[in-house]
Amino acid sequence: MWKFTVRRSLIMIPQLIVLSILIFVLAQLMPGDALSGQVGPDVDPERLEEIREEMGWNDPWHEQYARWMGGVLKGDFGESFRFKMPVTELIEERIANTFWLSVVTLILTYIIAIPLGITSGRYNDTWKDQLITGYTYVGFATPLFIFALVMLWLFGYKLGWFPTSGSVTPGVSPGTFEYFMSKLYHLLLPALSMALITTFSTIQYLRNEIVDTKQKDFILTARAKGASESRVYNRHILRNSLLPIAAFFGFEITGLIGGSIFVENIFGYPGMGQLLVESITLRDYTVLTATTLLFGVASILGALISDIILSLVDPRIRIK
């Protein structure tokens, strides 16, 4: 097992190198630079060129990439041109919000998906299965940003049950129980919006696994030996059907990355997704490259986690 883990981890090294090069080059290809739109028409163009030369923006891309990667390896992503502060500090302020939003979303996703998937699989081809399957079809066809807007309008503005922006109530002292409850209250609606619209894949996969497992020979043998139906489901069908779900944990993390970008901006939730969009609109290239790199690293780590869990569940896929 450890050989597979080490080998799979080593594969990440070239992936991360290629990812960093793509991110840096694509950022360089964006029109304008950090000075675009930030200076008045009376500024001497020659002075702007001097600033660009001092910043090293006119150097060949590989020299700029080497300087950037040297700082990244030291934990230094540079300084934000718009927020006038180190990018590392800026990310530290936002990454905790995105982390807890993802954790709550994952918890809600499994709380919703597993019971529905089990019910749909156990009572397949009944009205319960048709109702749950209809829900998954609606979830599959509905864009996340549209659903999030509806949730915000209904529960935020119309009913007033949840706050419509921010991550905590202003004036609440950090470290108190009131602060914790305020943070939880602000992230519940964004997390629930993401969870409700992303459960369809887990529900459908679990349903199909249960339906397929019910027809396996060892299940027919267990029933032929006189095992009770509850024992057959709890000891044989569910145990074998739930294990592959764990392998998709890493891919759930990857899916949350894309979803958080939309949800955080719609709900005004100050996380990494909102910071990424702000860096694009403000042409803040240091923040843009740092946030995109972190999102990419999280996606690669999610795939690694899924591969490791899947190898534990099914040893046949391990590379010898």
C-alpha positions in Angstrom: 0.0 0.0 0.0 2.7 2.4 0.9 4.5 1.8 -2.4 1.3 2.8 -4.3 0.9 5.9 -2.1 4.5 7.0 -2.7 4.4 6.3 -6.4 1.1 8.2 -6.7 2.5 11.1 -4.7 5.6 11.3 -6.9 3.3 11.7 -10.0 2.0 14.9 -8.4 5.4 16.6 -8.8 5.3 17.0 -12.7 1.6 17.8 -12.4 2.3 20.6 -10.1 5.2 21.9 -12.2 3.1 21.9 -15.4 0.2 23.5 -13.4 2.4 26.3 -12.1 3.8 27.0 -15.6 0.3 27.1 -17.2 -1.0 29.4 -14.5 1.9 31.8 -14.8 1.9 31.9 -18.6 -1.8 32.4 -18.9 -1.7 35.2 -16.3 1.1 36.8 -18.4 -1.1 36.6 -21.6 -3.9 38.5 -20.0 -4.3 42.0 -21.5 -2.8 44.9 -19.5 -0.9 44.7 -16.3 -1.2 45.8 -12.7 -0.7 49.4 -13.6 -3.5 49.4 -16.2 -6.3 51.8 -15.2 -4.5 52.9 -12.0 -2.7 56.0 -13.3 -4.0 59.2 -14.7 -3.6 60.5 -18.3 -1.0 63.1 -17.2 1.5 60.4 -16.1 4.5 60.2 -18.4 4.4 56.9 -20.4 8.2 56.8 -20.1 7.8 56.8 -16.3 5.4 53.8 -16.6 8.0 51.9 -18.6 10.6 52.7 -16.0 8.3 51.2 -13.3 7.7 48.1 -15.4 11.5 47.7 -15.9 12.1 48.1 -12.2 9.5 45.5 -11.4 11.0 43.1 -13.9 7.8 42.9 -16.0 9.8 43.3 -19.2 12.1 40.3 -18.5 11.6 37.0 -20.4 8.8 35.0 -19.0 11.0 32.2 -17.8 13.1 34.6 -15.6 9.9 36.0 -14.1 8.6 32.4 -13.6 11.8 31.4 -11.8 11.6 34.4 -9.5 7.9 33.7 -8.8 8.4 30.0 -8.1 11.4 30.9 -5.8 9.1 33.0 -3.7 6.3 30.4 -3.8 8.6 27.7 -2.5 9.5 30.0 0.4 5.8 30.8 1.1 6.1 34.3 -0.4 3.5 35.0 -3.1 4.4 38.6 -3.5 2.4 41.7 -2.6 -1.0 42.6 -3.8 -1.1 45.7 -6.0 -4.7 46.5 -5.0 -4.9 45.6 -1.4 -1.3 46.9 -0.6 -0.5 43.9 1.6 1.3 40.6 1.3 -0.7 38.0 -0.7 0.0 35.4 2.0 -1.7 37.5 4.7 -4.6 38.2 2.3 -5.1 34.5 1.7 -4.8 33.7 5.4 -7.8 36.0 6.0 -9.9 34.2 3.4 -8.9 30.6 3.3 -10.4 29.7 6.7 -13.9 30.9 5.5 -13.6 28.7 2.4 -12.4 25.7 4.4 -15.3 25.8 6.8 -17.7 26.4 4.0 -16.4 23.3 2.3 -16.5 21.2 5.5 -20.1 22.1 6.2 -21.1 21.6 2.6 -19.5 18.1 2.6 -21.3 17.2 5.8 -24.7 18.4 4.5 -24.1 16.6 1.2 -23.6 13.2 2.8 -26.4 13.8 5.3 -28.8 14.4 2.4 -27.3 12.0 -0.2 -26.7 8.8 1.7 -30.3 8.4 3.1 -31.8 9.3 -0.2 -29.5 7.0 -2.2 -30.2 4.1 0.2 -34.0 4.6 0.0 -33.9 4.9 -3.8 -31.7 1.8 -4.2 -33.6 -0.4 -1.7 -37.0 0.5 -3.1 -36.1 0.8 -6.8 -38.8 1.1 -9.3 -41.3 2.3 -6.7 -42.8 5.8 -6.2 -40.1 6.6 -3.7 -37.4 5.8 -6.2 -39.1 7.8 -8.9 -39.5 10.8 -6.6 -35.8 10.8 -5.6 -34.6 10.1 -9.1 -36.7 13.1 -10.3 -34.9 15.2 -7.7 -31.6 14.1 -9.0 -32.6 15.0 -12.6 -33.6 18.4 -11.5 -30.3 18.9 -9.6 -28.4 17.7 -12.7 -30.2 20.1 -15.0 -30.1 23.2 -12.7 -27.0 25.4 -12.9 -25.5 26.1 -9.4 -25.4 29.8 -9.8 -29.2 29.9 -10.7 -30.1 27.8 -7.8 -27.9 29.8 -5.4 -29.6 33.0 -6.6 -33.1 31.5 -6.0 -32.0 30.4 -2.5 -30.6 33.8 -1.7 -33.7 35.6 -2.9 -36.1 33.2 -1.1 -34.4 32.6 2.2 -32.3 35.8 2.4 -34.4 38.6 1.0 -38.0 37.2 0.9 -38.2 35.3 4.2 -35.2 36.9 5.9 -34.2 33.7 7.6 -30.5 34.0 6.7 -28.0 36.9 6.2 -27.4 37.9 2.6 -23.7 38.7 2.8 -20.6 38.6 5.0 -19.2 35.8 7.1 -19.9 37.1 10.6 -22.0 39.8 12.3 -20.1 43.0 12.7 -19.0 43.8 16.3 -19.0 40.3 17.5 -15.8 39.4 19.5 -13.7 36.6 18.0 -13.3 33.5 20.2 -16.7 33.7 21.8 -19.6 31.3 21.4 -21.6 34.1 19.9 -18.9 34.6 17.3 -18.9 30.8 16.4 -22.7 30.8 16.1 -22.6 33.9 13.9 -20.0 32.3 11.6 -22.1 29.1 11.3 -25.3 31.1 10.7 -23.7 33.0 7.8 -22.3 29.9 6.0 -25.4 27.7 6.4 -27.3 29.1 3.4 -24.3 29.0 1.0 -23.4 25.5 2.2 -27.0 24.2 1.9 -27.3 25.7 -1.6 -24.2 23.9 -2.8 -25.1 20.7 -1.0 -28.6 20.5 -2.4 -27.5 20.9 -6.0 -24.4 18.7 -5.8 -25.9 15.6 -4.1 -27.4 14.1 -7.3 -24.2 12.3 -8.4 -23.7 10.7 -5.0 -27.4 9.7 -4.8 -27.4 8.2 -8.3 -24.1 6.3 -7.7 -25.2 4.9 -4.4 -28.6 3.9 -5.8 -27.0 2.1 -8.8 -24.5 0.3 -6.5 -27.3 -1.0 -4.3 -29.4 -2.1 -7.2 -26.4 -3.9 -8.8 -25.3 -5.5 -5.4 -28.8 -6.9 -4.8 -28.4 -9.0 -7.9 -25.0 -10.5 -7.0 -24.6 -14.2 -6.3 -23.5 -13.8 -2.6 -26.7 -11.8 -1.9 -28.9 -14.6 -3.5 -26.9 -17.1 -1.4 -27.5 -15.2 1.8 -31.2 -15.1 1.2 -31.3 -18.7 0.3 -29.7 -19.6 3.6 -32.6 -17.8 5.3 -31.0 -14.6 6.4 -33.5 -11.9 7.3 -34.0 -9.0 4.9 -32.7 -6.5 7.3 -29.5 -8.5 7.9 -29.0 -8.9 4.1 -29.2 -5.1 3.6 -27.2 -4.0 6.6 -24.5 -6.7 6.6 -24.1 -7.3 2.9 -25.7 -4.8 0.5 -25.0 -1.6 2.3 -21.5 -2.5 3.4 -20.5 -3.3 -0.1 -22.3 -0.3 -1.6 -21.1 2.4 0.7 -17.4 1.6 0.5 -17.0 3.0 -3.1 -18.7 6.2 -1.9 -15.6 6.9 0.3 -13.4 6.8 -2.8 -15.3 9.8 -4.2 -14.5 12.0 -1.2 -11.5 13.6 -2.9 -13.6 14.3 -6.1 -16.2 15.9 -3.9 -13.5 18.3 -2.7 -12.6 19.1 -6.3 -16.2 19.8 -7.2 -16.5 22.1 -4.2 -13.7 24.3 -5.5 -15.6 25.3 -8.7 -18.8 25.6 -6.8 -17.4 27.9 -4.1 -16.3 30.4 -6.8 -19.9 31.0 -7.8 -21.5 30.7 -4.3 -19.1 33.0 -2.5 -19.7 35.7 -5.0 -23.4 35.3 -5.1 -23.7 35.3 -1.3 -21.0 38.0 -0.8 -19.1 35.4 1.3 -15.5 36.5 1.8 -13.6 33.4 0.8 -11.0 32.3 -1.7 -13.6 32.1 -4.5 -14.6 35.7 -4.1 -10.9 36.7 -3.8 -10.2 35.0 -7.1 -12.9 36.8 -9.0 -11.8 40.1 -7.4 -8.2 39.6 -8.5 -9.4 39.0 -12.1 -11.5 42.1 -12.3 -8.9 44.2 -10.6 -6.0 42.8 -12.6 -4.2 41.9 -9.4 -1.9 39.4 -11.0 0.0 38.3 -7.8 -3.3 37.4 -6.1 -4.7 35.8 -9.2 -1.7 33.5 -9.7 -1.6 32.6 -6.0 -5.3 31.8 -5.7 -5.4 29.8 -8.9 -2.4 27.8 -7.9 -3.9 27.0 -4.5 -7.2 25.9 -6.2 -5.2 23.7 -8.6 -3.2 22.1 -5.8 -6.4 21.4 -3.9 -7.8 19.7 -7.0 -4.7 17.5 -7.4 -4.7 16.6 -3.7 -8.4 15.7 -4.0 -7.6 13.3 -6.8 -4.7 11.8 -4.8 -7.0 11.3 -1.8 -9.6 9.6 -4.0 -7.0 7.3 -5.5 -5.6 6.3 -2.1 -9.0 5.6 -0.6 -10.1 3.7 -3.7 -6.9 1.5 -3.5 -7.9 0.7 0.1 -11.4 -0.2 -0.9 -10.4 -2.2 -4.0 -6.8 -3.5 -3.8 -7.0 -4.7 -7.4 -6.3 -1.2 -8.7 -3.0 -0.8 -6.9 0.1 -0.6 -9.2 2.4 -3.5 -8.5 
